[in-house]
Amino acid sequence: MSNSFVYLIILSAFLSACSSISPPKQQWALEAISLYSSDYEDSTEIIAIQVSSLRAVVSNSKTGEVDILDISNPYKLKRLARFSLHLNTGEELTSVDFHPTHDMFAAVIDAGLIRGRVQLHSASTGALIDAAIVGYGPDSIVFAKQGHIALIANEGEDFWFDSANKQFFSAEGSISIIHINKTGQLSAHNELALADITNHEGFVILTNGRYLKREIDWNGDGVISRQQDFNNDGLINDKKVLLGAFEEHRVFGNELKGEAGILIPIKSYSPALLEPEYIAISPDATRAYVTLQEENAVAVVDLITEKIIRYFNLGTTVHSMDSHADGWIQFNQNQTSTREPDGIATIANGRYFVTADEGDADFATKEPEDNIFSGGRSVSVFDAYSGNFVGDTGNQLDEIAYQHSVYPELRSNKKGAEPEMVVGFEMAGKDYVVVDLERADAIVLIDMSDPTQPKATALGKIPGDEEKSPEGIAHFTIDDQHYILTANEMSGTVACFKISPVTPESPY
């Protein structure tokens, strides 16, 4: 047998083996390419994009202003204008969104113990176009991509104290639907009340003590104290003092935490305790999904009948995590956590909704028989029509933060890296989401090709050494290139990331 013939046999076997190997999956990187500064130290919170004009609107919550940015060159974000909303004392700008087609943005204003409002402004001049009173404590606003309606989550989280009767009260949360006519003005407004879901299927009140921590002006002096002599004995000690009652259940305060840390007991799911947080609207604008973070739930709105038709309880997630802030990072503690979602988005043309499971409640005890933590520290996927759980990332978010040296170990006994907001999109024929990690100062790309097993595939760190705390997040494309924007609350900045392909190494 000649050497050339042997060589041909070996070459043929090699090529045959290569043909049986599946091509490597496309890998991606999150590359930070620019950083815009608002020139404020903090309070840059929410960002939204108008795709048709490649502009973004950014809220500055502390000053009650919005910035309009030119994002047509992602490598150099440019401010086009800054507009004051001329808020009254005590009011707060909580959210903004850009209309899909009109030269207009919407802003919602929290007015404390009175109803809030929505304002429509020209994105070119800042002029007020229209306004309407909405529910208590509006916290977010989202336009449908068709532009004919917008939904507002009225959180209603403010409490007040009736000193004469020793009673605490809270405004009821709600969901507002506003209609926009062809000229860009408000044509109708409908406010949807929330139901008492205490005995609703799947909603269970924990008997071992679950609480909401709230800032409440207990003594009526107009200032929220960080320490308070609740029992007027002339001393401020680390002790609980009975302050009054909420819905016939006792409310305590700790003098060392003052009015800034009053604990409200959760013994029901009454409308006063349902606090709508964020909204995702289905691509066809027939449904909306609204997170009720503290209740670990999502409310489903039928946008044709304009009624709340379902409440989905999101259950618990069980996975390993680092739950001790002890100087060691060890993801070996198996924990059960309520998800308590903040951000929400839809994927797969509305077939699923995806939640960023931040958590926002405190538990009085962690006894061995329940051992339930607050906040899943994950991204979860649910069937949009049945509410059935599909899959979640488990501990992947904390682990990928650790791999990139940004895991906040001091937050291990709280919410870990703390997923905040999430945005969904299609890229290269697959579904993806990006979630921002508030305490890790980073964003993570998650492959949703198999919704039962979402995979965290890339992390991007927001530039700079100071604390950033990304809050708002948005996605856009230019010439088939994908970009992510984050509004970074603690640094007053907006970061831009490019999702870049990574060439996999050859297996040979």
CORMOPE-V230472 format. One record per backbone hydrogen bond with DSSP energy under -1.0 kcal/mol. NH is the residue of the N-H (numbers start at 1). CO is the residue of the C=O. If there is no record, write none. Layout:
NH;CO
NH;CO
This chain:
6;2
7;3
8;4
9;5
10;6
11;7
12;8
13;9
14;10
15;11
16;12
17;13
18;14
19;15
21;18
29;500
31;498
33;496
34;496
36;494
38;492
43;489
45;59
48;57
50;55
54;50
55;50
56;69
57;48
58;67
59;46
60;65
61;43
64;60
65;60
66;83
67;58
68;81
69;56
70;78
71;54
76;73
78;70
80;68
81;68
83;66
85;64
91;88
92;110
94;108
95;108
97;106
99;104
104;102
105;121
106;97
107;119
108;95
109;117
110;92
116;135
117;109
118;132
119;107
120;130
121;105
122;127
123;103
126;122
129;120
130;120
132;118
134;116
139;153
142;151
144;149
147;144
150;178
151;142
152;176
153;140
154;174
155;137
156;136
160;169
162;167
166;162
167;162
168;245
169;160
171;158
173;271
174;154
175;192
176;152
177;190
178;150
179;188
180;148
181;185
184;181
187;179
190;177
192;175
197;269
200;197
203;200
211;362
212;264
214;262
216;259
218;216
228;255
230;228
232;229
239;237
241;253
243;251
244;251
245;166
246;249
249;246
251;244
253;241
255;239
257;254
258;254
260;225
261;258
262;214
263;252
264;212
266;210
273;270
277;291
280;289
282;287
285;282
288;301
289;280
290;299
291;278
292;297
296;293
297;292
298;312
299;290
300;310
301;288
302;307
303;286
306;302
307;302
309;300
310;300
312;298
314;296
317;337
319;335
321;333
326;324
332;330
333;321
335;319
336;371
337;317
338;373
339;315
342;356
343;420
345;354
347;352
351;348
352;347
353;382
354;345
355;380
356;343
357;378
358;356
359;340
362;211
364;209
370;367
371;367
373;336
375;338
376;339
377;357
380;355
381;391
382;353
383;388
384;351
387;383
390;381
391;381
393;379
396;393
399;395
400;396
401;397
402;398
403;399
404;400
405;402
406;401
409;407
411;408
412;409
414;411
416;411
418;415
420;436
423;434
425;432
427;430
430;427
432;425
433;446
434;423
435;444
436;421
437;442
438;418
439;417
441;437
442;437
443;460
444;435
445;458
446;433
447;455
448;431
453;450
455;447
457;445
458;445
460;443
462;441
471;487
472;45
474;485
476;483
478;481
481;478
483;476
484;497
485;474
486;495
487;472
488;493
489;469
490;468
492;488
493;488
494;36
495;486
496;34
497;484
498;31
499;482
500;29
502;27
